[in-house]
Amino acid sequence: MSTELPAKERHKMNYVPGTTSLIDDIDKKHLVLLRDGRTLIGYLRSIDQFANLVFHQTVERIHVGKKFGDIPRGIFIVRGENVVLLGEIDVDKACDTVLQQVSIEEILEEQRLQQQAKQETEKVKKQVLKDRGLSVPKADNLDEY
């Protein structure tokens, strides 16, 4: 009778809390979502006790609708407190996405148009609230509330 535990159970026994658990992920391709909304894809090369991350061959991926574009960023250092999500990308798995890759120039133009449309929508919302007698705090005065 074998006393060998399944891989899933062995992993639980060897679990190390905190950023030390990322040591097994070094030299693997990862996607990281940052607090400011940016998405980075690159190879994790180093970590420290504060979850600061160093990526190599990094690209910044911009999504607009069903299109995306990658901007090469090279070596990228991410401060740990800015990480929202970090996940390994399976490079062996076939990509079954319906997204269309476009040039950097095209995706940046699409992003600019999307942001412009969002600003126009916000402007209309503020005007409607103002017309109804509700005040909208300005972005620079948010600390007062």
C-alpha positions as CSV (number, residue, x, y, z in Angstrom):
1,M,0.0,0.0,0.0
2,S,1.5,3.3,-1.0
3,T,1.7,6.2,1.4
4,E,2.4,8.7,-1.4
5,L,0.0,11.6,-1.3
6,P,-1.6,13.1,-4.4
7,A,0.2,16.1,-5.8
8,K,-2.7,18.4,-4.7
9,E,-2.3,17.2,-1.1
10,R,1.5,17.4,-1.1
11,H,1.3,21.0,-2.4
12,K,-0.9,21.9,0.6
13,M,1.6,20.5,3.0
14,N,4.5,22.5,1.4
15,Y,2.5,25.8,1.3
16,V,4.4,28.8,2.4
17,P,2.4,31.9,3.2
18,G,3.2,35.4,1.8
19,T,5.3,36.4,-1.2
20,T,7.6,33.4,-0.6
21,S,4.9,31.3,-2.2
22,L,5.7,33.1,-5.5
23,I,9.2,31.5,-5.7
24,D,7.8,28.6,-7.7
25,D,6.4,31.1,-10.3
26,I,9.8,32.7,-11.1
27,D,10.7,32.4,-14.8
28,K,7.1,31.7,-15.8
29,K,4.9,34.0,-17.9
30,H,2.4,36.0,-15.9
31,L,-0.4,38.6,-16.4
32,V,-0.6,41.3,-13.8
33,L,-3.4,43.8,-13.4
34,L,-2.4,47.0,-11.7
35,R,-4.4,49.4,-9.5
36,D,-4.4,52.0,-12.3
37,G,-6.1,49.6,-14.7
38,R,-3.1,48.7,-16.8
39,T,-2.5,45.1,-17.8
40,L,1.1,43.8,-18.1
41,I,2.3,40.4,-19.5
42,G,5.8,39.3,-18.9
43,Y,8.2,36.7,-17.4
44,L,8.4,37.0,-13.6
45,R,12.1,37.3,-12.8
46,S,12.3,38.4,-9.1
47,I,10.2,39.1,-6.0
48,D,10.9,40.5,-2.6
49,Q,9.2,40.5,0.9
50,F,7.0,43.4,-0.1
51,A,5.7,41.6,-3.2
52,N,7.6,44.0,-5.5
53,L,7.9,42.2,-8.8
54,V,10.4,42.4,-11.7
55,F,9.2,41.3,-15.1
56,H,11.3,40.7,-18.2
57,Q,10.1,40.9,-21.9
58,T,7.1,42.8,-20.6
59,V,4.3,44.1,-22.8
60,E,1.5,46.4,-21.8
61,R,-1.8,45.0,-23.2
62,I,-4.5,47.5,-24.0
63,H,-8.1,46.2,-24.6
64,V,-10.7,48.2,-26.3
65,G,-13.9,46.4,-27.3
66,K,-12.8,43.2,-29.1
67,K,-9.4,44.6,-30.1
68,F,-6.1,44.6,-28.3
69,G,-2.7,45.9,-28.8
70,D,0.7,45.2,-27.0
71,I,3.2,47.9,-26.3
72,P,6.7,46.5,-25.6
73,R,7.9,47.7,-22.2
74,G,11.0,45.5,-21.6
75,I,12.1,45.1,-18.0
76,F,9.3,46.4,-15.7
77,I,9.4,46.8,-11.9
78,V,6.0,46.8,-10.2
79,R,5.6,48.0,-6.6
80,G,3.7,45.3,-4.7
81,E,1.0,47.6,-3.4
82,N,-0.1,48.3,-7.0
83,V,-0.8,44.7,-7.8
84,V,-4.5,43.8,-8.0
85,L,-4.2,40.4,-9.7
86,L,-1.3,38.2,-10.7
87,G,-1.8,35.0,-12.6
88,E,0.3,32.5,-14.6
89,I,-0.3,32.2,-18.3
90,D,-0.2,28.7,-19.7
91,V,2.1,29.2,-22.8
92,D,1.3,25.6,-24.0
93,K,-2.4,26.1,-24.1
94,A,-3.9,27.1,-27.5
95,C,-5.4,30.6,-27.5
96,D,-9.1,30.5,-28.2
97,T,-9.8,34.2,-27.9
98,V,-12.1,36.1,-30.2
99,L,-10.0,39.3,-29.7
100,Q,-8.3,40.8,-32.7
101,Q,-4.7,42.1,-32.4
102,V,-4.1,45.5,-33.9
103,S,-1.1,47.8,-34.2
104,I,0.0,50.0,-31.3
105,E,-1.1,53.2,-33.1
106,E,-4.6,51.8,-33.8
107,I,-5.2,50.6,-30.3
108,L,-3.9,53.9,-28.8
109,E,-6.3,55.8,-31.1
110,E,-9.2,53.4,-30.1
111,Q,-8.3,54.0,-26.4
112,R,-8.3,57.8,-26.9
113,L,-11.7,57.7,-28.5
114,Q,-13.1,55.4,-25.7
115,Q,-11.7,57.8,-23.0
116,Q,-13.1,60.8,-24.9
117,A,-16.6,59.2,-25.1
118,K,-16.4,58.4,-21.4
119,Q,-15.6,62.0,-20.6
120,E,-18.5,63.2,-22.6
121,T,-20.8,60.8,-20.8
122,E,-19.5,62.0,-17.4
123,K,-20.0,65.6,-18.5
124,V,-23.7,64.9,-19.5
125,K,-24.2,63.1,-16.1
126,K,-22.8,66.1,-14.2
127,Q,-25.1,68.5,-16.1
128,V,-28.2,66.3,-15.5
129,L,-27.3,66.2,-11.7
130,K,-26.7,70.0,-11.7
131,D,-30.0,70.6,-13.5
132,R,-31.8,68.6,-10.8
133,G,-30.1,70.7,-8.0
134,L,-27.5,68.2,-7.0
135,S,-23.9,69.2,-6.6
136,V,-21.1,67.1,-7.9
137,P,-17.8,67.3,-6.0
138,K,-14.8,68.2,-8.1
139,A,-12.1,65.6,-8.3
140,D,-9.6,67.8,-6.5
141,N,-11.9,68.4,-3.6
142,L,-12.7,64.7,-2.8
143,D,-10.4,64.8,0.2
144,E,-12.8,67.2,1.9
145,Y,-15.7,64.7,2.0
